[in-house]
Amino acid sequence: MGKANEEWKEKGNRVFVGNYARYPVAMVKGEGCKLIDADGREYLDFLAGIAVAGLGHCHPAVTEAICRQAGELVHVSNLYYTRPQTELAELLVANTFADKVFMANSGAEANEAAIKLARIASGEGKYRVISLEGSFHGRTLATVAATGQPKFHKGFEPLPDGFDHAPFGDLAEVEKRISPSTCAILCEPVQGESGVRPLEKEYLQGLRALCDKHGLLLIFDEVQTGIGRTGTLFAYQQLGVVPDIMTSAKGLGNGLPIGAMLTTEKLAAFLVPGTHASTFGGNPVASAAAVATLKVMLADGFFTDLQAKGQYFIEKLKVLADRFPMLAAQTRGLGMMLGLVLTERGVELGTEIVNRMLAKGCIINFAGNAALRFVPPLVVSREEIDQLMQALEETFGELA
Ligand SMILES: *Cc1c(COP(=O)(O)O)cnc(C)c1O
């Protein structure tokens, strides 16, 4: 850590609420998979702002769209129509199961909208939502209550009522929790924050069947898995399951804050004027960034290439896991959302591994106290993957 980084850290610590455990680095510039800090050090970024910058930092098409829109119109609220928000909704509708879109600013807000829709559409007395242990749905009071990790609840009780949690990957346990007051099942196709834990295709299809059998709504939280992250625009598109409601955020604006709740025409009809709103949701600049992002991804060959690179990457990770069985137990994930599950010894060293990688100029993350998480820009090259693997090998070699 150099002098400028140190200075920003000290300044920040004087004025910020201390809710983030930040690395002692101030980032000043980004390009593709590279970040540059205040002291001019370069990093290979395999976190992409937590699965956000799918096209990499400052992708020219996105930057151009942001600048153009910022010079035309920045904000008018949702009392009016705007071109970027309309175009974004058209793209989302054309490329998913959804007929209708509600725009929010973040993942938590998209999930709030999904929960509110599930409740209002299900009628009085049907309000409970079943989600999974290990899930992550956001930090607002309702979405943190939906989040199946007690560590995020501590100190904030009483949480809003109406959330039940079922053990990971067990359909019978979900069915046991269904009551006459249940309205929906909420699930991430791949749990991100708890360490890249994919749910089986059959399990997700089983959730769909449970919803159909009991008259419940299936909500997919694709805030992390969506926008190409898993190798298709949304993960559900490769899983043979269609949800009733789906949420998106993280990658949607390639870094600008924007979220969306997508649903069918029939369900959307319940959110009549006055039921739900957001001042900034689908803001023209954020929407313009999202339109530019989606257009790049929807061009020919983007997902085919991405899937091939994801395969290349996971195979390299497997080789590493085989070489260091004392540290790494297995690989898991979908597309460019990959995890290297650590052994008990590896977990003890998880933070140390991330810190050593940072010192070598590589940004990765340790998720859920279980796995190293790799969510690089989707445009990452094989050479960059090789570079990361080299640093990982060195780091594992030092610690093994
Ligand atoms: C990050 C995340 C959220 C919360 O998104 P915010 O934009 O931080 O509110 C919700 N669900 C999932 C699956 C996430 O990964």
Ligand as a Chemical Component Dictionary entry (heavy atoms), coordinates in Angstrom:
data_LIG
# 
_chem_comp.id                   LIG 
_chem_comp.type                 NON-POLYMER 
_chem_comp.pdbx_formal_charge   0 
_chem_comp.three_letter_code    LIG 
# 
loop_
_chem_comp_atom.comp_id 
_chem_comp_atom.atom_id 
_chem_comp_atom.alt_atom_id 
_chem_comp_atom.type_symbol 
_chem_comp_atom.charge 
_chem_comp_atom.model_Cartn_x 
_chem_comp_atom.model_Cartn_y 
_chem_comp_atom.model_Cartn_z 
_chem_comp_atom.pdbx_ordinal 
LIG C1 C1 C 0 -26.298 -8.474  -4.273 1  
LIG C2 C2 C 0 -27.559 -9.226  -4.190 2  
LIG C3 C3 C 0 -28.750 -8.636  -3.718 3  
LIG C4 C4 C 0 -28.796 -7.224  -3.195 4  
LIG O1 O1 O 0 -28.497 -6.291  -4.165 5  
LIG P1 P1 P 0 -28.200 -4.757  -3.742 6  
LIG O2 O2 O 0 -28.085 -4.064  -5.055 7  
LIG O3 O3 O 0 -26.943 -4.760  -2.945 8  
LIG O4 O4 O 0 -29.369 -4.297  -2.956 9  
LIG C5 C5 C 0 -29.899 -9.399  -3.737 10 
LIG N1 N1 N 0 -29.888 -10.663 -4.162 11 
LIG C6 C6 C 0 -28.784 -11.261 -4.622 12 
LIG C7 C7 C 0 -28.843 -12.664 -5.105 13 
LIG C8 C8 C 0 -27.576 -10.577 -4.634 14 
LIG O5 O5 O 0 -26.454 -11.182 -5.049 15 
# 
loop_
_chem_comp_bond.comp_id 
_chem_comp_bond.atom_id_1 
_chem_comp_bond.atom_id_2 
_chem_comp_bond.value_order 
_chem_comp_bond.pdbx_ordinal 
LIG C1 C2 SING 1  
LIG C2 C3 SING 2  
LIG C2 C8 DOUB 3  
LIG C3 C4 SING 4  
LIG C3 C5 DOUB 5  
LIG C4 O1 SING 6  
LIG O1 P1 SING 7  
LIG P1 O2 DOUB 8  
LIG P1 O3 SING 9  
LIG P1 O4 SING 10 
LIG C5 N1 SING 11 
LIG N1 C6 DOUB 12 
LIG C6 C7 SING 13 
LIG C6 C8 SING 14 
LIG C8 O5 SING 15 
# 
